[in-house]
Amino acid sequence: MEFLSPLGQKVIKATAKEETPTPGYLLVELANHSMGESQDNKLMNTCLMKRAAHNDPIIKYKTFVVIKHLCMKGNPELKRMFSYGAQVIKDALQYLSLIHISEPTRPRLI
C-alpha cells in the first residue's frame, strides 16, 4: 500500500531495476520531502526498507545509494528511523547474489 502514494512512486523510480544511475533530481526531491511531515519520513522508511530486502542486487545497491543520500542531506529524524531497521541493512552486508552485478547475463561463480 505504501508504494501507491506519490512519494512511494518516487522511491520506486529512484530504485528502479535499470543499469542507469539514480538521477540527482530524484535524490534532491526525496531529501526535500524528508524535511516535511513526519508521515512522509515513516512512509519513505517503510518503502526503502522493503526495497532493501529485495533479492535483486541492482535494486539493493540503488536503495542503499538513496539511503546514504538521505542520511547525509535529509532529515536527521529519518536517519534515526533507518537505525531502527538496522537488521535489514546488516543482512545486506552478507548478501551474495547469484548473478554477476557488472554483467547480469553471466552467472556468478561461487
SULRAWO-V542706 format. One record per residue. N is the residue number from 0. PSI is psi in degrees with one decimal (none if undefined). OMEGA is omega in degrees with one decimal (none if undefined). D_LAST is the distance of its C-alpha to the last C-alpha in Angstrom with 1 decimal. Layout:
# SULRAWO-V542706
[[N | PSI | OMEGA | D_LAST] [N | PSI | OMEGA | D_LAST]]
This chain:
# SULRAWO-V542706
[[0 | -29.7 | -176.9 | 36.9] [1 | -31.2 | -174.9 | 36.0] [2 | -7.4 | -179.8 | 34.5] [3 | -18.4 | -179.8 | 37.9] [4 | 160.8 | 177.7 | 39.7] [5 | -35.5 | 178.0 | 40.1] [6 | -38.8 | 176.0 | 38.1] [7 | -36.1 | 177.3 | 35.3] [8 | -35.5 | 176.4 | 35.3] [9 | -37.3 | 177.6 | 35.0] [10 | -42.7 | 178.4 | 32.0] [11 | -41.3 | 179.5 | 30.3] [12 | -37.3 | -179.6 | 31.5] [13 | -26.8 | -177.7 | 30.1] [14 | 32.8 | -176.9 | 26.6] [15 | 156.8 | -179.3 | 26.5] [16 | 69.0 | 177.8 | 23.4] [17 | 154.0 | -179.7 | 24.4] [18 | -21.0 | -177.2 | 23.1] [19 | 146.0 | 179.2 | 26.4] [20 | 161.4 | 179.1 | 26.8] [21 | 128.9 | 179.7 | 29.0] [22 | 144.1 | -178.2 | 32.7] [23 | -33.2 | -178.6 | 34.5] [24 | -31.1 | 177.2 | 37.5] [25 | -39.0 | 177.8 | 35.4] [26 | -41.2 | 179.3 | 34.2] [27 | -41.3 | 178.7 | 37.9] [28 | -42.5 | 179.0 | 39.1] [29 | -38.9 | 177.4 | 36.7] [30 | -37.5 | 178.1 | 37.8] [31 | -38.3 | 177.0 | 41.5] [32 | -32.3 | -178.9 | 41.0] [33 | -22.2 | 178.7 | 39.8] [34 | -6.8 | -178.2 | 43.1] [35 | -130.3 | -174.1 | 44.9] [36 | 158.6 | 178.4 | 45.3] [37 | -30.9 | 178.6 | 43.4] [38 | -37.6 | 177.6 | 42.5] [39 | -38.5 | 178.5 | 40.6] [40 | -42.3 | 178.8 | 38.5] [41 | -40.4 | 179.5 | 37.8] [42 | -43.4 | 178.0 | 36.9] [43 | -41.5 | 179.1 | 34.5] [44 | -45.6 | 179.9 | 32.9] [45 | -47.4 | -178.5 | 32.4] [46 | -44.9 | -177.2 | 31.1] [47 | -34.7 | 177.7 | 28.6] [48 | -35.4 | 176.3 | 27.3] [49 | -38.0 | 178.2 | 26.7] [50 | -32.8 | 178.9 | 24.9] [51 | -26.5 | 178.7 | 22.7] [52 | -2.0 | -179.9 | 21.7] [53 | 154.8 | -174.0 | 20.7] [54 | 4.0 | -179.8 | 17.2] [55 | 130.0 | -176.7 | 17.1] [56 | -31.9 | -179.6 | 15.7] [57 | -43.4 | 178.9 | 18.8] [58 | -41.9 | 177.9 | 21.2] [59 | -47.8 | -177.9 | 19.7] [60 | -47.9 | -178.4 | 20.0] [61 | -35.0 | 177.9 | 23.5] [62 | -42.3 | -179.9 | 24.6] [63 | -25.7 | 172.5 | 23.9] [64 | -43.2 | 178.7 | 25.7] [65 | -43.8 | 179.4 | 28.6] [66 | -41.9 | 178.8 | 28.6] [67 | -44.6 | 180.0 | 28.7] [68 | -41.7 | -179.6 | 31.6] [69 | -33.9 | 177.4 | 33.5] [70 | -33.4 | -179.2 | 33.2] [71 | -41.5 | -171.7 | 34.6] [72 | -13.4 | -174.1 | 37.2] [73 | -164.9 | -178.6 | 37.8] [74 | 134.2 | 177.5 | 39.9] [75 | -27.0 | 176.9 | 39.2] [76 | -37.0 | 178.2 | 39.7] [77 | -37.0 | 176.9 | 36.6] [78 | -40.1 | 177.1 | 34.6] [79 | -38.1 | 178.5 | 35.9] [80 | -35.9 | 178.2 | 34.9] [81 | -30.6 | 179.4 | 31.2] [82 | -24.4 | 177.0 | 31.4] [83 | -29.8 | 178.0 | 32.3] [84 | 33.6 | -173.3 | 29.1] [85 | -23.9 | -178.2 | 27.0] [86 | -37.2 | 177.5 | 24.9] [87 | -40.4 | 179.8 | 23.3] [88 | -41.0 | 178.1 | 22.6] [89 | -37.3 | 177.1 | 21.3] [90 | -32.5 | -179.8 | 18.8] [91 | -22.4 | 177.4 | 17.6] [92 | -29.8 | -178.9 | 16.8] [93 | 9.6 | -175.4 | 14.0] [94 | 133.2 | 176.0 | 12.8] [95 | 111.5 | -177.1 | 9.2] [96 | 153.7 | 176.6 | 9.7] [97 | -11.6 | 177.1 | 8.5] [98 | 154.8 | 178.6 | 10.2] [99 | 129.6 | -173.3 | 10.4] [100 | -32.1 | -178.5 | 13.4] [101 | -26.0 | 177.0 | 15.4] [102 | 95.1 | -175.0 | 15.2] [103 | -17.8 | -179.6 | 15.2] [104 | -16.8 | -177.2 | 15.6] [105 | 128.4 | 177.5 | 12.4] [106 | 152.6 | -179.8 | 9.3] [107 | 135.2 | 177.2 | 6.2] [108 | 120.3 | -176.9 | 3.8] [109 | none | none | 0.0]]
